[in-house]
Amino acid sequence: MGIHSCKGYLHNILAEKITEAKNSAPMEVEENGLQNGGSSIPSMPWFGMDIGGTLCKLVYFEPRDIAQGESEEIEILKNIRKYLTKNSSYGKTGHRDTHLQMDNVVLRGVVGSIHFIRFPTSQMKRFLTLANQKGMAKLVTTVCATGGGAYKFEDDFNKHVNMNLEKCDEFESLLKGLLYIDKNNLTECYYWTNPTDETKCAKVNYDFSKPYPFLLVNIGSGVSILAVHSPTDYKRVSGTSLGGGTFLGLCCLLTGCNTFEEAIGLAAEGDHTNVDKLVRDIYGGDYAKFGLPGDLVASSFGQMNSRDRRSKVKRQDLARATLVTITNNIGSIARMCAIQQNVDRVVFVGNFLRVNPIAMKLLAYAMEYWSNGSMKALFLEHEGYFGAVGCLLQFHGDR
């Protein structure tokens, strides 16, 4: 969500500060192609927004300094900053991921911090009410956003807070945000070693400074897969409707849980082999002829056609089997796409991976095992926020 102000006062202050900085430091070119200069700097506050089918992701750029003054605009800016940065939760469902906060980053020549906030998309009207209460509508006329919600909630933004939604391309925003954050966070990218051995499993940093080509697997409510050859050369090559939304929906249906965190908690305590039918259940062991190990899933939920098995199964087992089913499907499609596109690095992102090391390790194991070690599954710390950051980068003051 990039933002336009209806006030010019703050714009002038920022322009003066940028001019001072420009006179004392070399000019830089930002990822969005804007040069640092007063004429290109939009007014505060700066946001980015990715409105997904299940979760809304909001990023807020907090400048290191806010100009002093008595104007109403500056007081509103201070109140917005105080509310967003002094809290880690907002009501019952809004959360700021404090561990992801990025400090001392430069955006359009301004030094500051980026904060990462999420809330259920179902709570959008509450968010708009809060935006009104905090006076944001007095500073903001246009919101830059991506995701399906940028279309779905367009009328709500206009009706409730008198804001227009400026829509950014979803894939362009995703890629811009990913490259920007990786450039500004040296420990952003990592992989898992020994993913199936809890005693040896570890996260290892990965140098993603020369990334191309790579496959980008975005796991949200559904899944989209992009083949990326450069910042401007990319295409969607596949996807599936069976994603994070499917996992949560099935878990709610099968276990009675209500939140993603609860579903993951149940899955962490479950045993999917009480639900799934394995190769050894069919062949009595490994199927050596085709290189299929005995503990490989042959049929997801295949044990549940037995009344006796159903009577003994636990909620935790059902949650774990659901997670394994969804993850295995995503991993299989990703591997086939990587082979088709002739790439050996597969980057998994999206909020399905938040607080979900089980899925990451399953994906890491699948990529390594089925490719005989030739493919590597990579992960990123900021998981599902790249689209919102991309909107922040694409925001122009003249929109």
C-alpha positions in Angstrom: 0.0 0.0 0.0 1.8 3.1 -1.1 0.1 6.3 0.0 -0.8 9.7 -1.4 -1.3 12.7 0.9 -3.8 15.4 0.4 -1.5 17.8 2.2 1.5 19.5 0.8 3.2 20.6 3.9 4.9 17.4 4.8 6.0 16.9 1.2 7.9 20.2 1.3 9.6 19.2 4.5 10.7 15.9 3.1 11.9 17.5 -0.1 14.1 19.9 1.9 15.6 17.0 3.9 16.3 15.0 0.7 17.9 17.9 -0.9 20.2 18.3 2.1 21.1 14.6 1.9 21.6 14.8 -1.8 24.1 17.7 -1.4 26.1 15.8 1.1 26.0 12.2 -0.3 26.2 10.6 -3.8 22.9 10.2 -5.6 21.5 6.7 -5.6 18.9 5.0 -7.7 16.3 3.0 -5.9 14.9 -0.3 -7.1 11.8 1.4 -8.4 13.9 3.6 -10.7 13.3 6.9 -8.9 16.3 9.1 -8.2 16.6 10.6 -4.8 15.3 14.1 -5.2 12.6 16.3 -3.7 10.4 16.1 -6.8 10.1 12.3 -6.6 9.4 12.0 -2.8 5.8 11.2 -1.9 4.4 12.5 1.4 4.3 10.5 4.5 3.0 8.0 5.7 4.4 5.3 3.5 2.7 1.8 3.5 2.5 -1.2 1.3 -0.4 -3.7 1.3 -1.0 -7.2 0.0 -4.6 -8.2 0.5 -4.8 -12.0 0.1 -7.7 -14.4 0.3 -6.9 -15.4 3.9 -4.4 -12.9 5.3 -3.8 -9.2 4.7 -0.1 -8.1 4.9 0.7 -4.5 5.7 4.2 -2.9 5.8 4.9 0.5 7.3 8.0 2.6 6.7 8.9 4.5 9.8 11.3 7.4 9.0 14.1 7.9 11.6 13.0 11.5 12.0 9.7 13.3 11.7 10.0 17.0 11.2 9.0 19.1 14.2 6.0 21.4 14.0 2.6 22.2 15.3 0.6 21.3 12.2 -2.3 18.8 12.4 -0.6 16.6 9.8 2.5 16.1 11.8 0.5 15.3 15.0 -1.4 12.7 13.0 1.8 11.2 11.7 3.2 11.0 15.2 0.1 9.3 16.4 0.1 6.8 13.6 3.8 6.0 14.2 3.3 5.6 17.9 0.3 3.3 17.5 1.9 1.0 14.9 5.4 0.8 16.4 4.7 0.7 20.2 2.3 -2.3 19.9 2.9 -5.8 18.7 -0.8 -6.7 18.6 -3.9 -4.8 17.5 -7.1 -6.1 18.9 -7.5 -9.8 18.9 -6.4 -10.6 15.4 -3.8 -8.0 14.2 -0.1 -8.7 14.8 3.2 -7.0 14.2 6.0 -9.5 13.5 8.6 -7.7 15.6 11.3 -10.3 14.8 11.1 -9.3 11.1 11.6 -5.6 11.6 14.3 -4.1 9.4 16.2 -1.1 10.7 18.4 1.5 9.0 17.1 0.8 5.5 17.1 3.5 2.9 13.9 4.1 0.9 13.8 7.0 -1.6 16.8 8.5 0.3 15.1 8.4 3.6 16.6 6.3 6.4 14.2 4.4 8.6 12.7 1.1 9.7 10.2 -1.3 8.0 7.5 -2.8 10.2 5.6 -6.0 9.2 1.9 -6.3 10.2 -0.7 -8.9 9.4 -4.4 -9.5 10.1 -7.1 -11.8 8.7 -8.6 -10.4 5.5 -12.0 -11.1 7.1 -11.3 -8.2 9.5 -10.9 -5.6 6.7 -13.8 -3.5 7.9 -12.3 -3.3 11.3 -9.0 -2.2 9.8 -10.8 0.6 7.9 -12.6 1.7 11.0 -9.2 1.9 12.8 -7.7 3.8 9.9 -10.5 6.4 10.3 -10.0 6.6 14.1 -6.3 7.2 13.8 -6.8 10.1 11.3 -5.2 8.3 8.4 -8.0 9.4 6.1 -6.9 13.0 6.6 -3.5 12.3 5.1 -4.2 9.6 2.6 -6.1 9.8 -0.7 -4.7 6.7 -2.5 -3.6 3.3 -1.3 -1.3 1.1 -3.5 -2.2 -2.5 -3.0 -1.9 -5.9 -4.6 -3.7 -9.3 -4.2 -7.2 -10.2 -5.0 -8.5 -8.0 -2.1 -7.2 -4.9 -4.0 -10.2 -5.5 -6.3 -12.6 -7.0 -3.8 -12.4 -4.2 -1.2 -12.1 -1.3 -3.6 -15.6 0.0 -2.9 -15.1 -0.4 0.9 -12.0 1.7 0.9 -13.8 4.4 -1.0 -16.9 4.3 1.0 -15.6 4.0 4.5 -12.3 6.1 4.4 -12.6 8.0 1.1 -9.5 6.3 -0.3 -8.9 5.0 -3.8 -7.1 1.7 -4.3 -4.2 1.9 -6.8 -3.6 -1.7 -7.9 -0.1 -3.1 -8.4 0.6 -6.2 -10.4 0.8 -9.2 -8.0 3.8 -11.0 -9.5 5.8 -7.8 -10.1 5.2 -6.7 -6.5 6.2 -10.1 -5.2 9.5 -10.1 -7.1 10.4 -6.5 -6.4 9.8 -7.0 -2.7 11.8 -10.2 -2.6 14.9 -8.7 -4.3 14.8 -5.6 -2.2 14.6 -7.4 1.1 17.2 -9.9 0.2 19.5 -7.1 -0.8 19.0 -5.3 2.5 19.1 -8.4 4.8 22.2 -10.5 4.4 20.7 -13.4 6.4 17.4 -13.4 4.5 17.8 -16.6 2.5 18.5 -20.1 4.0 18.1 -23.8 3.5 17.7 -26.8 5.8 20.4 -29.5 6.2 19.4 -33.0 7.3 15.7 -32.0 7.3 14.3 -35.4 8.5 16.8 -35.8 11.4 15.8 -33.7 14.4 19.2 -34.2 16.0 21.2 -32.9 13.0 18.7 -30.6 11.3 19.8 -27.0 11.0 19.2 -23.7 9.2 22.1 -22.6 7.0 22.4 -19.1 5.4 22.5 -19.1 1.6 24.1 -16.4 -0.6 21.3 -15.4 -2.9 23.2 -12.4 -4.4 23.3 -14.2 -7.8 19.9 -15.8 -7.9 19.1 -16.3 -11.6 17.5 -18.5 -12.8 15.2 -19.7 -10.0 11.7 -21.0 -9.5 9.6 -19.0 -7.1 6.8 -20.9 -5.4 4.3 -18.6 -3.6 2.2 -20.5 -1.2 -0.8 -18.5 0.0 -4.4 -19.5 0.0 -3.5 -21.2 -3.3 -0.2 -21.6 -5.0 1.5 -19.8 -7.9 4.8 -20.9 -9.4 7.0 -18.4 -11.4 10.1 -19.1 -13.5 12.4 -16.1 -12.9 15.3 -15.3 -15.2 15.9 -11.6 -14.3 14.0 -8.8 -12.5 12.0 -8.2 -15.7 12.0 -11.7 -17.3 9.6 -13.9 -15.4 6.4 -15.9 -16.1 3.9 -18.0 -14.3 4.4 -21.6 -15.2 2.0 -23.4 -13.0 0.0 -23.4 -9.8 -2.6 -25.3 -7.8 -5.7 -24.5 -5.8 -4.5 -26.8 -3.0 -2.6 -24.4 -0.8 -2.5 -22.8 2.6 -6.2 -22.0 2.5 -6.9 -25.7 1.7 -4.8 -26.8 4.7 -6.6 -24.5 7.1 -10.0 -25.2 5.8 -9.6 -29.0 6.0 -8.1 -28.8 9.5 -11.0 -26.7 10.7 -13.4 -29.2 9.2 -11.6 -32.3 10.4 -10.3 -31.2 13.8 -12.5 -28.4 15.0 -9.6 -25.9 15.2 -10.2 -22.2 14.4 -6.8 -20.7 13.5 -3.8 -21.4 11.4 -1.6 -21.4 14.5 -3.9 -23.9 16.2 -3.8 -26.2 13.1 0.0 -26.1 13.0 0.2 -26.8 16.7 -2.0 -29.9 16.3 0.0 -31.1 13.3 3.3 -30.8 15.3 1.9 -33.4 17.7 0.4 -35.8 15.2 1.5 -38.9 13.3 0.4 -38.9 9.6 1.2 -42.7 9.3 -2.0 -43.3 11.3 -3.9 -41.7 8.5 -1.9 -42.2 5.3 -1.3 -45.5 3.6 2.4 -46.0 3.0 4.4 -48.0 0.4 5.2 -50.6 3.1 1.5 -51.0 3.9 1.1 -52.2 0.3 4.3 -54.0 -0.5 5.5 -54.9 3.0 8.6 -52.8 2.7 10.5 -50.8 0.1 9.5 -51.0 -3.6 13.1 -51.4 -4.7 12.5 -51.7 -8.4 11.3 -48.1 -8.6 13.3 -46.8 -5.8 10.3 -46.1 -3.5 11.1 -46.3 0.2 8.7 -48.0 2.5 7.9 -44.9 4.5 6.8 -43.0 1.4 3.1 -42.0 1.2 1.3 -44.1 -1.3 -2.2 -42.9 -0.6 -3.0 -39.8 1.4 -5.7 -40.5 4.0 -5.7 -44.1 2.6 -6.1 -45.7 6.0 -9.3 -43.8 6.7 -11.5 -46.2 4.7 -11.2 -48.5 7.7 -13.8 -48.0 10.4 -11.4 -49.4 13.0 -8.7 -46.9 12.0 -11.2 -44.0 12.0 -12.2 -44.9 15.5 -8.7 -44.7 16.8 -7.4 -41.7 14.9 -6.6 -38.4 16.8 -7.2 -34.8 15.8 -3.4 -34.3 15.8 -2.9 -37.2 13.3 -5.5 -35.7 11.0 -3.9 -32.3 11.1 -0.5 -33.8 10.4 -1.8 -35.9 7.5 -3.5 -32.8 6.0 -0.2 -30.8 6.2 1.8 -33.7 4.7 -0.8 -34.1 1.9 -0.8 -30.4 0.9 3.0 -30.1 1.2 3.8 -33.2 -0.8 1.5 -32.0 -3.6 3.2 -28.6 -3.7 6.6 -30.2 -3.6 5.8 -32.6 -6.5 4.5 -29.8 -8.7 7.4 -27.6 -7.9 9.9 -30.3 -8.7 8.3 -31.0 -12.1 8.3 -27.3 -12.9 12.0 -27.0 -12.0 12.8 -29.9 -14.3 10.7 -28.4 -17.1 12.4 -25.0 -16.7 15.9 -26.4 -16.2 16.5 -24.7 -12.8 18.0 -26.1 -9.7 17.1 -23.5 -7.1 13.5 -23.5 -5.9 12.5 -20.6 -3.6 9.4 -21.2 -1.4 7.6 -18.1 0.0 4.2 -17.3 1.4 2.4 -17.2 4.8 1.7 -20.9 4.6 5.4 -21.3 5.8 4.9 -18.9 8.8 5.5 -20.8 12.1 5.5 -23.9 9.9 9.0 -25.6 10.0 7.3 -29.0 9.5 6.3 -28.0 5.9 9.6 -26.4 5.2 11.5 -29.5 6.2 9.1 -31.7 4.2 9.7 -29.6 1.1 13.5 -29.5 1.7 13.6 -33.3 2.0 11.4 -33.8 -1.1 13.5 -31.5 -3.3 16.7 -33.1 -2.3 15.6 -36.7 -2.3 13.7 -36.9 -5.6 16.4 -34.9 -7.4 19.3 -36.9 -6.0 20.7 -33.8 -4.4 20.7 -31.7 -7.6 17.9 -29.3 -6.5 17.9 -27.2 -3.4 14.8 -25.8 -1.6 15.4 -22.3 -0.4 13.4 -20.3 2.1 13.2 -16.6 3.1 12.8 -15.1 6.5 10.1 -12.6 5.5 7.9 -15.3 3.9 4.6 -13.7 3.0 5.4 -10.0 3.1 7.2 -9.5 -0.3 4.1 -8.4 -2.2 3.4 -5.7 0.3 7.0 -4.5 0.2 6.8 -4.5 -3.6 3.8 -2.1 -3.4 5.8 0.2 -1.1 8.6 0.3 -3.6 6.3 1.0 -6.6 4.5 3.9 -5.0 5.2 7.1 -6.8 4.2 10.5 -5.5 2.6 11.6 -8.8 0.0 8.8 -8.8 
